[in-house]
Each structure stands twice: as C-alpha cells, then as structure tokens.
Amino acid sequence: MLIKQNPFTSSTFVSKWMKHFNANNREISFNFIKNLSFFKASKFPLFINSGKNLTKGISYSAQEVEVTTFKNSTILIYDVPKYFNNNTSNLPKNIKHYSIKQYPGYLTELNKFKNLDGYLQATFSKKSRAKLNRYQKRLELCFEVHYKMYCGEINREDYDFIFKSFKGLLEKRFTEKQTTNNNLQADEWAFYYDVTYLLILEKKAALFVIYEGKNPIGVTLNYLSENILFHGITTFDIDYSKFHLGKIMLKNLFGWCFENDIKILDFSKGHFTYKTEWMTKKYDFEYHLYVNQSSITSRTTGLIIKYFFKSKQFLRDKEVNEKLHQLTYKFSKGKNIVDKKLKYSFIEVEKNTPNTSLTKIDFYLDKFLFMKIIINEFLFLNSEKLKCFELYSINNKEKTYLFKGDKTTKILLIDKQ
C-alpha cells in the first residue's frame, strides 16, 4: 500500500521529535532515500531515521542515483510495516539493503466490509455481539456517557484536561498490572503532549474519548494518514472494568472509521489478545539497514547492528522483555509494591435495619475513592443508575456499608485485612 500522507514523516512530527530527543544535532538527508530525514548516532558512523522507535510505521522509497554523502556510514530505519510495500529495489551501486524482522503487527481491513454491522457479524459470534451490545447499553444506563473524537479542532483547555486525565488513567492501569510502560517515561510523555495538539489541528492525529459526565474514563491516541488510522496509546479507567470499556472503545472507534471512510485500522506493533480478536491480518514490522558494500567500516557496523536486533527478537520471542518490564517496575517501586486487592461481598439487607443506624456518605470524597470500583460493580450487576445511588455507613459496624439504588439495596461487607 502506498502511503501519501504519513503523519510520522510530517514536518510537525519530525521537528517536535528532534526538539525533544535530538536538539543538539541537525537533520540529515540522503539523496537516494526519499521522504526521510536522519540524525547521527553519538558513538558509531550510523544514521537513524528521525522519530526512531516512537512512530507507528515509516514509509519511504529508495532511488537509483549517484551517492555523494554515504561513504563509510550505515543507515538504520526503525519500524517499517511490511504491508507498506516501500520501494527498496532501486538502489545505487554498492548500496546493500537488509530487512530485519522485529515485532508482529496487526490490522483490520475495513475496506472489506460495508459497515460496522457487517464487520461485527463477520468477525464475532452472535453471542459475542450480544455481549458487546449489552456492555455498552449497561454503561449508558448506569452513567451519563458520551463519546467524542477530537480531529481537526480542539480547545486548548479541553486538550490539557484530557491529556492530564489520560496520563492519570494510564498510570493507574499499569500500577494495577505492576509493570512499566515506556510511554509514561517523562521524556516520551512530554513529546506526546507537545506534538499531539498540533497533529490534531492538522488532522494527522485524533483523540477518542469516552466521558462519564465531564470526566474521561477512556482515551485513545490515534494517528491518521489519508486512509489509515494508526491505533496509538490507549487506556481506560480500571474502576469500570465490569463494563468492558476497552471493547466499547474499540466498537465506537471502528464505527467512526467506517463513517469517515478509513480503509485500514492499524493496531501497530506488539502482541495483545484484543488485537488478535479484532484484526483481519497479521504482518511484520521490520528494521531496514543500508550498507555501503565498498566500505569495511559500513559493512562491519551493519553486521553488528543486524545481529544485535536479531538477538533482541530472539529474546522477545521468549517473552524476556515482558519479564524485564515487570522486574523494572519492582525495582523502581521498591520492595513493598504488592497492592492487596480489596476483598468484599454483598449480602441482603435485614428487614429491621433502622434508618437511625445509617450515616449518609459523600462517595466523591477522596477517602472513599477506593469504593468507586465496588459501586460500579453494584450498578452493573443491578442495572442501577449512578444518579440514583446513595451510600451509607452503618453505625457501630466497622467496614460495613449500605448500598442503595433506585430498585436494589444491599449491604457491603469489606473483609478485615
């Protein structure tokens, strides 16, 4: 597939990346590689594409021209999706190209389906579709929910609020998983915050948000070419896990893609179960190497890089990287990181419980925020609305509360730990 408007090679993306990660060096270009700029690595005669590993797919083409600036150098291009079909066959004399398989990638060919319903019917069983619809209907019954895609315009105040919430939700989710997330590293997050606003205005990026009232409970950062949506960073509030927010977000994101004539939804690199469930095609991400065959230095550097990344892929296939992320999290957070999950149970209300033994609680207070996930479970299981929900403590009974909805009342017992 030919990519005409790649957001990751746009001047906005490249200039912001250079500002955050390579401010002391200038952009460099090579006349036989079109549409890409590079920077020089600090310790080797190596040139790496601007954006490095923070893109979701690089597109470019090579051309057979006289090379005047390559000499003893080696070129490394990160994250080239194989399905892009970049033209790498027309090379100058003595220039050798290598493709190094790295991460798996996943995409959905939306152009094979007439609309969202057609896609869902072809991809999921009748039972799975019914569950998906039930999750969304239950979410919309229990809460005041609305969905918003920001693409082409966004108020700066709204943008700042969404990004602050985005980061908080991402931190909360990966704390629960007890693993690190590279996107949350200070330098990476500063880059995403800086570049995304401008890309949204240019229609090269989009933020999809699920709101509960005025608060984001699910956010996805996407990138856009002329007919591809690249699924970037996504997260949701784990307090709403009963409602399967991740699936609801994907369903609505797919709906937006069909409405806006998007041909491919690209889940990008990395294996996750949800990608295999929603995809229609698996492909490979590759790293591309260009070596000057007439230079011993270039050939040696290329050989080292080639086997370095092949070794990394071997370890990745053995899931060593996943274990490393977990260890990194443990070392960064110290020894006492085990977050004991709250154990609780609901019981029926005794008929003779006097109202005088109850004290109403404002469950929005910080000290009761731990109750949010329990309240949401109560709402989900009993088809109750948050606006009708009331929370009471039962006097003289430690860790015992009354949950009162419009139709259902239960006693909550929290296990003493």
Buried (B, 14 or more C-beta within 10 A) or exposed (E): EEBEBBBBBBEBBBBBBBEBBBEEBEEBBBEBBBEBBBBBBEEBBBBBBBBBEBBBBBBBBBEEEEBEEBEBBBBBBBBBBEBBEBBBEEBBEEBEBBBBEBBBBBBBBBEEBEEBEEBBEEBBEEEEBEBBEEBBEBBBBBBEBEBBBBBEEBEEEEBEBBBEBBBBBBEBBBBEEBBBBEBBEEEBBEBBBEBBBBBBBBBBBBBBBBBBEEEBBBBBBBBBBEBBBBBBBBBBBBBBBBBBBBBBBBBBBBBBBBEEEBBBBBBBBEBEEEBEEBBBEEBBBBBBBBBBEEBEBBBBBBBEBBEEBEEBBEEBEEEEEEEEBEEEBBEEBEEEEEEEEEEBEBEEBEEEEEEEEBEEBEBEEEEBEEBBBBBBBBBBEBBBBBEEBBBBBBEEEEEBBBBBBEEBBBBBBBEEE
